[in-house]
Amino acid sequence: MKTRVTEIFRIKYPIVQGGLAYLAYAELAAAVSNAGGLGQITAATLRSPEKLREEIRKVRTLTNNPFAVNFAIARHDGQYKELLEVAIEEKVPAISITGANPQPIFERIKGENIRTLVLVAGVRQAQKAEQLGADAVMAVGQEGGGHLGRDDIGTMVLIPRVVDSVSIPVLASGGIGDGRGFLAAFALGAEGIEMGTRFIATKECIHANEKYKQAIVNAKESDTVVIKRTIGSPGRVLKSEFTLDIIEREKEGATYEDLQEIISGNANCRYIYDGNEDEGFGWAGQVIGLINNIPTVQELFDEMILTAEKGLSRIGNIIGEQTHR
């Protein structure tokens, strides 16, 4: 399989694992990279330079293939700078950037041999990333899990819009979890995909509590809700009494300070690590409606490629029948 994404990042398949706060550790990243995709570890979760360095080196003991480090930066967050220095010193092959303005990161890594991906949710963000020098952008539709754009644009419309607006490669994200979505992304003009939720429900996502994984498997596509809209940072989560309570408080006019504890990383960890759904939440996209098992990453890749090949054959037959009429 050959696209600009596979060539730029030196991977077999243009499939990128999402940053997955608190879950993207060496075991999962290496499994994705070994299967032919681009695995990631997330710097923000590791917090200290020493721990990030340790995790980067651990990935390298588990795979010889390229991987990335994700930097989820907040608007006024300067903590990532020390972590970025570690990524540079360790000569990581690639980094991805999500959250606030990525310009300071691009300025710092100028001249370093590090490939870059930027997560965007709209045309203007994608164009800005291209101007800054991004090698590729990952465009996430409103179906996606975790933090989303504010405009509620679905993947089906967003991807071709972004593809038409930039010259660098675009990866599709949001609502993709199998070979059908993989194939559809190419039809929309993308040159690869990013998946988050689907990789949580895999054997190698060892930090995710089994209750969280099973909830993803058992849920329907309608079993997610979007929290934090009223504070300008919408994110899609599994529906539960806890998350519905957050939304109710938002409707009643709660401020960020009022919500801070129940929307915090600690609340996230109480569910995804401990399985405590009464005191925490788990990010998840609408793709949960398509997830019905917990395979190894390699099994997931094998199934996706086979399904995509069958789908391509089916499309070829349909188009072939039309052209012969």
C-alpha positions as CSV (number, residue, x, y, z in Angstrom):
1,M,0.0,0.0,0.0
2,K,1.5,3.3,-1.1
3,T,0.4,6.8,-0.4
4,R,2.3,9.9,0.6
5,V,1.6,9.1,4.2
6,T,3.4,5.7,4.0
7,E,6.3,7.3,2.2
8,I,6.7,10.3,4.6
9,F,6.4,8.2,7.8
10,R,8.1,5.1,6.3
11,I,5.2,2.8,7.3
12,K,3.5,-0.2,5.5
13,Y,-0.1,0.9,6.0
14,P,-1.3,4.5,6.3
15,I,-3.0,3.8,9.7
16,V,-2.1,6.0,12.7
17,Q,-3.0,5.3,16.3
18,G,-4.5,8.2,18.1
19,G,-2.7,9.9,21.0
20,L,-5.1,8.4,23.6
21,A,-4.5,10.2,26.8
22,Y,-3.5,7.9,29.7
23,L,-3.6,4.9,27.4
24,A,-1.0,5.4,24.6
25,Y,2.0,3.6,26.1
26,A,4.8,1.6,24.6
27,E,3.0,-1.7,24.4
28,L,0.2,-0.4,22.2
29,A,2.4,1.9,20.2
30,A,4.9,-0.9,19.4
31,A,2.0,-3.3,18.4
32,V,0.6,-0.8,16.0
33,S,4.1,0.0,14.5
34,N,4.9,-3.8,14.3
35,A,1.6,-4.3,12.4
36,G,2.7,-1.8,9.8
37,G,1.0,1.4,11.1
38,L,2.3,4.4,13.1
39,G,2.0,3.8,16.8
40,Q,2.1,6.7,19.3
41,I,2.9,7.3,22.9
42,T,1.4,10.4,24.5
43,A,3.8,12.8,26.2
44,A,1.3,14.7,28.4
45,T,0.3,11.5,30.2
46,L,3.9,10.8,31.2
47,R,4.3,14.3,32.6
48,S,8.0,14.1,33.4
49,P,11.0,14.2,31.0
50,E,12.5,11.1,32.7
51,K,9.3,9.1,32.2
52,L,8.9,10.1,28.6
53,R,12.6,9.2,27.9
54,E,12.0,5.8,29.5
55,E,8.9,5.2,27.5
56,I,10.5,6.2,24.2
57,R,13.4,3.8,24.9
58,K,10.9,1.1,25.8
59,V,9.1,1.4,22.5
60,R,12.5,0.9,20.8
61,T,13.0,-2.4,22.6
62,L,9.6,-3.6,21.3
63,T,9.8,-2.5,17.7
64,N,12.3,-1.4,15.0
65,N,9.7,0.4,13.1
66,P,8.9,4.2,13.1
67,F,6.6,5.5,15.9
68,A,5.5,8.9,17.0
69,V,5.1,10.9,20.2
70,N,1.9,12.9,20.7
71,F,1.9,16.4,22.2
72,A,-1.5,17.4,23.5
73,I,-1.0,21.1,24.3
74,A,-3.4,23.4,26.1
75,R,-3.6,27.1,25.3
76,H,-1.4,28.3,28.1
77,D,0.6,25.1,28.7
78,G,4.3,25.4,28.8
79,Q,4.9,22.1,30.4
80,Y,5.3,20.3,27.0
81,K,8.5,22.2,26.3
82,E,10.7,20.0,28.5
83,L,9.0,16.9,27.1
84,L,9.7,18.2,23.6
85,E,13.4,18.5,24.3
86,V,13.4,14.8,25.3
87,A,11.7,13.8,22.0
88,I,14.3,15.8,20.1
89,E,17.3,14.4,22.1
90,E,15.9,10.9,21.6
91,K,15.6,11.6,17.8
92,V,12.0,10.3,17.6
93,P,10.9,9.7,14.0
94,A,7.7,11.7,14.3
95,I,5.5,13.8,16.5
96,S,1.8,14.7,16.4
97,I,0.3,17.8,17.8
98,T,-3.2,18.3,19.1
99,G,-4.8,21.1,21.0
100,A,-3.6,24.7,20.9
101,N,-1.5,26.6,18.3
102,P,1.4,24.4,17.3
103,Q,3.6,27.2,16.0
104,P,6.0,27.1,19.0
105,I,6.7,23.5,18.4
106,F,7.4,23.9,14.8
107,E,9.8,26.8,15.5
108,R,11.7,24.6,18.0
109,I,12.0,21.5,15.8
110,K,13.1,23.4,12.7
111,G,16.1,21.7,11.3
112,E,15.5,18.5,13.2
113,N,14.7,15.4,11.2
114,I,11.3,14.9,12.8
115,R,8.1,14.3,10.8
116,T,5.0,16.1,11.9
117,L,1.3,15.5,12.1
118,V,-1.3,18.0,13.3
119,L,-4.8,17.1,14.3
120,V,-7.4,19.6,12.9
121,A,-11.2,19.9,12.9
122,G,-11.6,22.4,10.1
123,V,-10.2,24.0,6.9
124,R,-8.6,27.0,8.5
125,Q,-6.7,24.9,11.0
126,A,-5.5,22.6,8.2
127,Q,-4.2,25.5,6.2
128,K,-2.4,27.0,9.2
129,A,-0.7,23.7,9.9
130,E,0.4,23.5,6.2
131,Q,1.8,27.1,6.5
132,L,3.7,26.1,9.6
133,G,5.3,23.2,7.8
134,A,3.3,20.1,8.9
135,D,4.0,17.0,6.9
136,A,0.4,15.9,7.1
137,V,-2.8,16.8,8.9
138,M,-5.3,14.5,10.6
139,A,-8.9,15.8,10.1
140,V,-11.3,14.6,12.8
141,G,-15.1,14.7,12.2
142,Q,-17.6,15.2,14.9
143,E,-18.2,11.4,15.2
144,G,-14.8,11.0,16.8
145,G,-14.1,10.3,20.4
146,G,-12.3,12.7,22.7
147,H,-11.9,16.4,21.9
148,L,-13.6,17.6,18.7
149,G,-14.1,20.8,16.7
150,R,-16.8,23.2,17.7
151,D,-18.6,23.2,14.4
152,D,-20.1,19.7,14.4
153,I,-18.9,18.9,10.9
154,G,-19.1,15.2,10.0
155,T,-16.2,13.2,8.6
156,M,-18.0,12.6,5.3
157,V,-18.0,16.4,4.6
158,L,-14.9,17.5,6.5
159,I,-12.4,15.2,4.7
160,P,-13.0,16.3,1.1
161,R,-13.2,20.0,2.3
162,V,-9.8,19.7,4.0
163,V,-8.3,17.7,1.1
164,D,-9.4,20.5,-1.3
165,S,-7.9,23.2,0.9
166,V,-4.3,21.9,1.4
167,S,-1.6,20.3,-0.7
168,I,-0.1,18.1,2.1
169,P,-1.6,14.7,2.7
170,V,-4.7,14.3,4.8
171,L,-5.6,11.5,7.2
172,A,-9.3,10.9,8.0
173,S,-10.3,10.5,11.6
174,G,-13.7,10.2,13.3
175,G,-16.1,7.2,12.9
176,I,-13.5,4.9,11.4
177,G,-12.9,1.5,12.9
178,D,-12.8,-1.2,10.2
179,G,-11.8,-1.8,6.6
180,R,-15.0,-0.2,5.2
181,G,-14.1,3.1,6.9
182,F,-10.5,2.7,5.8
183,L,-11.6,2.3,2.1
184,A,-14.1,5.1,2.4
185,A,-11.4,7.5,3.6
186,F,-9.5,7.0,0.3
187,A,-12.7,7.6,-1.6
188,L,-13.0,11.0,0.2
189,G,-9.5,11.9,-0.9
190,A,-7.6,11.1,2.3
191,E,-4.3,9.2,2.1
192,G,-4.6,7.4,5.4
193,I,-6.6,7.2,8.6
194,E,-6.2,7.9,12.3
195,M,-8.1,5.7,14.8
196,G,-8.5,6.2,18.5
197,T,-11.4,4.4,20.0
198,R,-10.9,1.2,18.0
199,F,-7.4,0.8,19.4
200,I,-8.6,1.0,23.0
201,A,-10.5,-2.2,22.4
202,T,-7.4,-4.3,21.6
203,K,-5.4,-6.7,23.7
204,E,-2.3,-4.5,23.7
205,C,-4.1,-1.5,25.2
206,I,-3.1,-3.0,28.5
207,H,-3.7,0.1,30.6
208,A,-7.4,0.3,29.8
209,N,-9.6,-1.4,32.4
210,E,-11.5,-4.4,31.0
211,K,-14.8,-2.8,32.0
212,Y,-14.0,0.2,29.7
213,K,-13.1,-2.1,26.8
214,Q,-16.2,-4.2,27.3
215,A,-18.4,-1.1,27.5
216,I,-17.0,-0.1,24.0
217,V,-17.8,-3.5,22.7
218,N,-21.3,-3.6,24.1
219,A,-22.4,-0.1,23.2
220,K,-24.4,1.1,20.2
221,E,-23.5,4.1,18.1
222,S,-26.1,6.1,20.0
223,D,-24.4,5.5,23.4
224,T,-22.1,8.6,23.4
225,V,-22.7,12.2,24.4
226,V,-20.7,15.4,24.0
227,I,-19.6,17.1,27.2
228,K,-17.8,20.5,27.8
229,R,-19.6,22.3,25.0
230,T,-20.4,25.3,27.1
231,I,-16.8,25.9,28.0
232,G,-15.7,25.7,24.4
233,S,-13.9,22.4,24.5
234,P,-16.4,19.7,23.3
235,G,-15.4,16.1,23.7
236,R,-17.3,12.9,23.0
237,V,-17.6,10.3,25.8
238,L,-19.5,7.1,26.7
239,K,-23.0,7.9,27.8
240,S,-23.5,7.2,31.6
241,E,-25.2,8.8,34.5
242,F,-22.0,10.5,35.3
243,T,-21.6,12.1,31.9
244,L,-25.3,13.0,31.6
245,D,-24.9,14.8,35.0
246,I,-22.1,16.9,33.5
247,I,-24.3,17.9,30.6
248,E,-27.1,18.8,33.0
249,R,-24.8,21.0,35.1
250,E,-23.7,22.7,31.9
251,K,-27.3,23.4,31.0
252,E,-27.7,25.0,34.4
253,G,-24.9,27.4,33.7
254,A,-21.9,25.7,35.5
255,T,-18.6,27.4,34.9
256,Y,-15.3,25.7,34.2
257,E,-14.4,26.1,37.8
258,D,-17.6,24.4,38.8
259,L,-17.0,21.5,36.5
260,Q,-13.2,21.2,36.9
261,E,-13.1,18.2,39.1
262,I,-15.7,16.1,37.2
263,I,-14.2,16.8,33.8
264,S,-10.5,16.4,34.9
265,G,-7.9,13.9,33.9
266,N,-8.4,12.4,37.3
267,A,-12.1,11.7,36.6
268,N,-11.1,10.2,33.3
269,C,-8.6,7.9,35.0
270,R,-11.1,6.8,37.7
271,Y,-13.1,5.2,34.9
272,I,-10.6,4.0,32.3
273,Y,-8.1,2.7,34.9
274,D,-10.4,1.6,37.8
275,G,-13.7,1.0,36.0
276,N,-15.5,3.4,38.4
277,E,-18.3,4.6,36.2
278,D,-20.0,6.4,39.1
279,E,-17.0,8.8,39.6
280,G,-15.5,9.1,36.1
281,F,-15.9,9.0,32.3
282,G,-14.3,7.4,29.3
283,W,-13.7,9.0,25.9
284,A,-15.3,7.2,23.0
285,G,-16.5,7.9,19.4
286,Q,-19.6,6.9,17.6
287,V,-17.6,4.1,16.0
288,I,-18.4,2.0,19.1
289,G,-21.4,0.8,17.2
290,L,-19.0,-1.0,14.8
291,I,-16.8,-2.6,17.5
292,N,-17.8,-6.0,18.7
293,N,-14.6,-7.7,19.7
294,I,-11.2,-7.2,21.4
295,P,-8.6,-8.5,19.0
296,T,-4.8,-8.2,19.0
297,V,-3.6,-5.2,17.0
298,Q,-2.2,-7.5,14.3
299,E,-5.6,-9.3,14.0
300,L,-7.3,-5.9,13.7
301,F,-5.0,-4.9,10.9
302,D,-5.4,-8.2,9.1
303,E,-9.2,-7.9,9.2
304,M,-9.2,-4.3,8.1
305,I,-6.9,-4.9,5.1
306,L,-9.0,-8.0,4.0
307,T,-12.3,-6.1,4.4
308,A,-10.9,-3.1,2.4
309,E,-9.7,-5.4,-0.4
310,K,-13.1,-7.1,-0.6
311,G,-14.8,-3.7,-0.6
312,L,-12.5,-2.5,-3.4
313,S,-13.4,-5.6,-5.4
314,R,-17.1,-5.0,-4.9
315,I,-16.8,-1.3,-6.0
316,G,-14.8,-2.4,-9.0
317,N,-17.5,-4.8,-10.0
318,I,-20.2,-2.2,-9.6
319,I,-18.3,0.4,-11.7
320,G,-17.3,-2.3,-14.2
321,E,-21.0,-3.2,-14.7
322,Q,-21.9,0.4,-15.3
323,T,-19.1,1.0,-17.8
324,H,-20.1,-2.1,-19.8
325,R,-23.8,-1.1,-20.2
